[in-house]
Amino acid sequence: MDFELKTLDLAGAAAEKCDVLVVLVPENFQAGKDPVSALVSAALAAKDLEPKPGKLLQAYRAQGIAAPRVILAGAGDGSGKRLHSAVQAAVASVKSSPARRLAILVPPGSGADGVRAAVCGTAESSYVYITTKSKPEARELKKVVVCVADAATDREAFVRARAAAAGIEFARELGNLPPNYATPTRLGEEATKLAKAHGFGVEVLGPKEVARIGMGSFMGVAKGSAEPLRFIILRYEGGGKGQAPIVLVGKGITFDTGGISIKPSAEMDEMKFDMGGAASVLGTFRALAELKPRLNVVGLIPTCENMPDGSAYKPGDILTSLSGQTIEVLNTDAEGRLILCDALTYAERFKPRAVIDIATLTGACVVALGGVRSGLFASDEDLAQQLQQAGEDALDPCWRLPLDEEYAEGLKTNFADVANVAGRAGGAVVAAKFLHRFTQNYPWAHLDIAGTAWKGGNNKGSTGRPVGLLLEYLLAQSATGARPAGKDAAPAAKGKPSTKGKKGHAAA
């Protein structure tokens, strides 16, 4: 889908040639002396249109307006959130129509929020999954003109929004693929294609290389599947050679049966979305390719299946992680933390400025926060604040949860350094405390996206979250040139990271 930014006021929008004209109408709508203003004013006066988010009024062949179809969309107080809701509702109403060219008139003064809402809201609502359908009905919409008061002023916001939309859609498409398509091998191939297309550095390691490194925890999870594991390393190098990178670590369980601790069969198909963290890292790199900010970013994706065959790991097994710490497996369905801990240890060799892991980790986080906000845990105050602000700005919000040491008490065991689960209480925090053990040598944050990475029910599908949050955070760091977190962050390592075994260098 092609987006265009154009300077147009209400009078200009009336003359714009398109199939559908969407007019976003906030509560403080300022009418002019033109056909669009007349239509909106009459609708408001008659109370046929309420300027509440999601409220729509459609007109056909309105006098003086070139577009055959006009949609007036209530936008409430005109905030970014309300504008986004208005765009979503309007675009959803024409999704099944043959409309190919759409124009969206953004209210004057809405700035970057209005532009982002027009671009990302349109992309989100018009998205159609067709990859595995025999008779696909693809997205009809081909061209979207975003009409603003001054295109020159809003150009940067437009470019950022367009990149965010591309990254989010890339992540959604990967997340929606069925598990017999989106295997660990496929994720490695997608990462390689992305890297070659945009000049990223990439390595895709297989079982032998991962064994040589010493990722015993990751390998333990992968043992039960016929699909070989992959460890993906992506490098975007937009900063100087001496600049320490920000490392994104994405959980890539391409299907999670629960292993020997098998899940109930109801809705188990949704466990194809358990690679949402991996998809978000790849989607963020897709967006970086468009914007080319001045910073260095590393993406690490441990990816495998969690299956229950005769060679699968078992409750009671002891795994030796890359850090040298031993882990007693009490529940094989707590596998995400077992693959992430080795990737978090591996992240140390990049001497990172900050490390952020993204994972569909716990059902407990869904209970706590639902599908509105992702769970945020952080060992560094600056990093936590920056991620929270990025989430608010990108309309991809998160909520900070605690990391009190007392939550780790339940992870104590007589047979290893740590157990992989504790009791039911505070499950999301306990999982974060497990990961925290492996992140003592750098500023770290954990995003639990179990409630936000996908939707169930009639709207089942990947959301692409938190690509928007991650991109906004990275761009903020690039724009300010400030260290993302931690006053004593080490400088970047020079040269290619070693893939040789290196145990015991991240003890908690």
N, C-alpha and C positions, 0 to 999 in steps of 0.2 A: 504494500500500500504506500502510495506516494503522498507526502505531506508538503504543503506550501504555505509560507507565511506571507500575508499581504496586508498592506495598509488600506483599510476600508472603514468608513463610518456607517451610520445607519442608512444614509441616503445612498452611499456606494453599494451597500449590501443589497439594496432593493434592485439594483441593476446587475448584480453578479449572476452570470449564467451558470446554473448548476441544477442538479435534479432535486436536491433538498436544501433548503436554507434553515439552519438551526439558530434561533435567537435566544441567547441566555438572558433571562429577565430577573435581575435581583430586586429586592424590596425597594431600593432607592433608584429604580429605573428613571433615567432622564430622557424624556421624549423630545424629538426634534420635529421639524416640519417636513416629513417624508412619509412614503407609504408604509414602511415598516413601523415607524413610530405611531402612525394612525391606527394600524392593526393592533399593536400592543396596548395602546391607550384605551381603545374601544373594548378589548377583551378584559382588561383590568377593571374598567368602569362597570361593565356588565357582570363582573365577578365570575366570568366564564374561565378565567385564568387566575389561579392563586400563585403568587411568587414563592411558593414553598418548594424545597428540593424534591424533585421527582414528579412534580405536577406538570402535565403537558396539555397543550391545546394545539390541534393541527388544523391547518387551512389549506384549501386547494384552489389554485388559480386566483389568488388574492389580487385585487386591483392594484396595478402599479408596481407589482413585484415580478421580476423575471422568472424566478424559480417557480415551477408548477406546484411545488409542495413546500409549505412553511410549517416549522414546528417551533412553537413558543414553549420554552422550558424554564420553569421556575427555578431560581438559584438562591433563594433565601437571602442570607446576609452578604452574599457575594464572596465569602471566604473560599479558599482553595478547595476545601472539603466539599462545600455545597456546590461549587461549580462543577467539580468532578462528578458528583451524584447526578447533576442535571444533564451533563453530557452523556453519561452512561444510560440514563433513562431514554434520552432522545435517540441515541444511536441504536439502542436495543429495539426501539419501535419501528425502525426501518431495516433491521438486519435481514429479514426475510423478503424484503422488497427488491425490485431490480435496480434500485438506485446505485449509480456508479460514481457520481461526483457529488460531494457534500461540502457545503460551506458552513462554518461555525462562526457566529459573530460574538466575540468575547467582549464583555462590558468594559468600557474605558476605565483605566485606573486599576485593573485587576493584576496587571503586570505578569511576573513569572508564574504566579499561581494560576492565572487564567489560561496562559499558554500551555502549561503542563497539564491542566485539566482537559483542555481541548484535544491535545495529542494523545496522552496516555489513556484518558477515558474512552476516546474513540477506538484506539487499538484494543483495549480490553474488551469492550462490548461487542466489537465486530469480529473478534477472533473465532475461527471455526477450525475444529480438528477434522482432518480428512485422510490422514496418512494410511490408515488401515481399513478404509471403507471401499467397498467394491464399486459403488456409484456415488462418488463424493459430490456434494454441493458446496463448492468453495465460496469464499467470501466474495460477494458481488462488488463491494465498495473498493474502488481503485484509487480515487483521488480525494484528498481532504484539504480544503483551503481554510486556514486559520486566519480570521479577519480581526485585526487589532488596530488601535488608534495610531500607532507608530511602529512599523515593522523594524526599523533600524534599532530602536530602543530595546525591542523584545527579541532580537536575533539570537543572542547568546542563550536565553532561556529556551528558545525554540529548538536550537541545535541540541541542547542537553536533554530536552524532553523527547526528542526524536530518537536519540541514542538510548535513553532509558526504555522507551517503548520497544525498541529492537531487542534489547537485552532481556526484558521481561518475557517477550513472546518466544525468544529462543529457549529460555528456561521452561516455559509452559509446554512447548512442543516436546522437549525431552521428557518432562515429567509425565506427559500424557501417553507416551509410547507404552505399549504392553510389555510385560517383563520378558517375553520371548524375543522381543526386538531390542529393548534397551538393556542389553547384557553389559557386564563389565567391559567386555571386548568392544562393544559398540560405543560405550562412553569414551574409551581410549581413542577410537577412530574419530569420533566427533571432536575431541580435543585436538587431535593431530590436524584435522582439516581446518579447524578454526585457527590454529597456530600458523599453518602454512599460508592461509588466506590473508593473514594480517601481520605476519612478521614476528610472532611471539616465539620465545624459546619453549620447547616441549620435550619431555621424556615420558615414555609410557613403560613402566617396569612390570614384568610378569612374576610368576611364583619363584623362579630361581633367583632373580635379582632381589626380591623382597626377603627371601630366606637368607641370602648372603648379607643383607643389611642387618638382619636380626630382629625383624618385626614379628616376634612370636605370638603376640596377642592378635594382631591382624590375621596372621596365617591360621590361628586356631579357629576363628569364625568361619573362614573360607573353606575349611577342610571338608565340610559335608556336601559341597556342591560339585557337580560335574563341570560347571562354568569356571574357568580359571580367573583368579583375582587379577586386578590391575591396580597399580599405584601411579597416578598421573601427576606430573609436575609441570606446571605452566609458569612462564616468566614473561611479564610485561616490563620492559625496561625503558620507561619514559623519563626517568630522572638521571642524575649523574651516576657514574660508576661507583662513587664512594657513598652513595645515598643508601641507607638501610631500608630494606623493603617492608611493606605491610604484607603480611601473609594471611591469606584466606584459606581455611581448611573446611572442605565440604564432605559430609557423610554421604557415601555412595552405596548404600545397600539397595541393589536393584530389585530384589524381592526378599521379603522377610516373612518366613513361615513361623518364626519363633524358634526354629531348630527343634531339639529334643523337647524343650519346654514349649510345645507347639501351641499356636494361637487358636482360639475358637474359629470355626469356619465362616461365621457371619461376617461379611464385609472384609474378608481377608484379601479380596482382590485389590482393595485400596492400598495394600502394602507394596504395590508397584511404585507408590509415591514416596517410599522410604529413601529415595535418592534425591529428595528435594534440595538438600544442602549442596550436593554435587551439582545439580542443575543450576542452582543460584550462583555458584562460583563460575560456571561456564557462561551463564547469562551475563554476569558482571564483566567478564573478559570480552564478551561480544560488544558490550556497550563501550568499554575502554577503547576498543578498536576504532570506534567512530570519533571519539573525543581526543584521544592521545594526550592525556594530562601529563604534567611534569612530575612524575613520581614512579617509583618501582613497586611492582606488585607481584607476589608469588601466589600461585594457586596450587594447593595440595589436595588431591582427591583419592582417598583409599576406597576402592569399590569392589564389592563381591556380593554373592548371595548368601543368605542364612538358611540352610536346608538341613533336613533331618535324616541323612542316609547313614549307612553303617560306619562310616568313618567320621561322622560329625562329632564335634566336641560335646561333652556331657556335663551335667551338673556335678560338681565335685572335682572336675579337672583343675589343674594348676597350670596357668600360662605364664611364660616369662616375656615381659614386654621389652621393647627396644631400650627403655630406660634402665633395664636391669631389675625393676620391681616385679615381684611375682603377684599374680592375681588368682584368687580362687573364684571359679565360676559357680555361682549358686543358681543362676537362671540364664539359660542360653538365649532368652528373648531380650536380654539387656546387652545386645551385641554391638550397638552403635558406639557406645563408649569404649568398647574393646578395640575397635578399628581406629577410632579417633585418637586414643591415647598414644599409639605408635606414631601417627602422623604429627601430633603435637610435639612429640620428642624430636622427630625428624626436622621440624620447623626450626629448631635451635641452630642448626648448622648454617642458616641464612643470617644469623645475628640480627633478628628482626627488630624494627621499631615497635611493632605491635602485631599480635596474632589474634585473629577472630575466627572461631569455628562456628559453623552453621549446620544444624542437625535437626531432623525430625526425631527428637530423642525420647520424649516421655509422654505417655497419656496423662500423667499428672499435670503437665503444663496445660493441656487442653482443658482439664477440669478447672484449673486456676484462672485461666485467661480466655478460654473459648477461642473463637476464630478472629477476634478483633486485633489483639496485640500479640506479638511474639514475646517470649520470655527472654530477658537480658540478665546475664550475670557477668560481673567484671571484677578483676583484681586491681584495677587502676581507676581512680575517680575521673581523671580527665577523659580517658577513653570511654567510660560509661556515659558521661555527659555529652560527648561528641556523637556517640551512636544514638542516644535518645533524641538529640536535636535533629540529626539527619533523618531519623524516622518520622518526626513530626513534619519536617519540611517536605519529605517525599510522599506524605500520606501513606506511609508504610510503618505504622507505629510499633514500638516495643515498650515493655514495662520492666523496670529493674526489680529483681528478686534478690534475697539475701544470700550471703556466702559465709554465715557464721560457722565457726569451727565445730560447734556442737553438732551440726548436721552430719558430720563425718563419723560420729561415734558408731553408728550402725554398720559401718563398712569394716570394722575390725573383725579379724578372724584368727583362729588358732593355727591355721595351716598355710598362710601366705602373708605377704605384706599388706594386702588389701583384698576385700571381697568386691564383686562387681555389683551387688545390690544390697539394700538393707530392707527395712519394713516398708509398708505402704505409705506411711505418713511422710509428707514433704518429699515425695519422690523426685520431683523436678530439681529441687535443691540438692538432694543427695547425689543425683547423677552429675550435677555441676561440680559438687565437691570431689567426686571421683576424678573428673577431668582436671580439676584444679591442681591435683597432686603432680601432674605432668607439665605444669606451666610455670614453674617457680622462677625461671630465669629470663622472663620478658613480660611486658604488659599484655594482659590477655582478656578477651571477652568471649562469651559463649551465647549464641542465639538459639534458643529452643523454638523451632518453627513447627512443632507437631500440630498445632492448631491452625496455622496460617498458610502452610505450604500447599494445601489443597482443600477443596470443598467436596462434601458428599451429597447424597440425595439426588434430586433432579438436575442440579447444577454441578454434578460431579466433574471434577477436573482440577488440574494444576493451576495455581494462581500466579506462579512466577515470583512470589515473595521469598526472600527480602531483597531482590535485585535492586529495587528502587532505593531502599535504605543504604545498602552497601555502596552503590554508585554515588549517592549524595555525600556519604561520609568521605569517600576517596577524593571526590572533587573538592570538598572543603579543605582537606589536607593539602592538596595540590595548590589551591588558590592562596592559602595563607602562608605556605612554606614552613609552617610550624611543625614541630614534632607531634605526632598524633597522641602520644602518651608517654609518661615516664621521663624524668629529667636525665636519667643516666642510661638511656638506651644505647646499646653498642653500635658502632658503625657497621655498615654492610660488609659481608664477607666477599672477598674478591675471587673470581674464577668460578668454575663449575662445581656445585656441591658434590661431595664424594658419595658414591653408592656402596662403599665398603662398610662392613660391620663396625659399629661404634657404640658399644653399650655403656651404660652407667654414667652418662653425662647429663642427666636431667633428674637426678634423684630429688624427691620432694621431702 
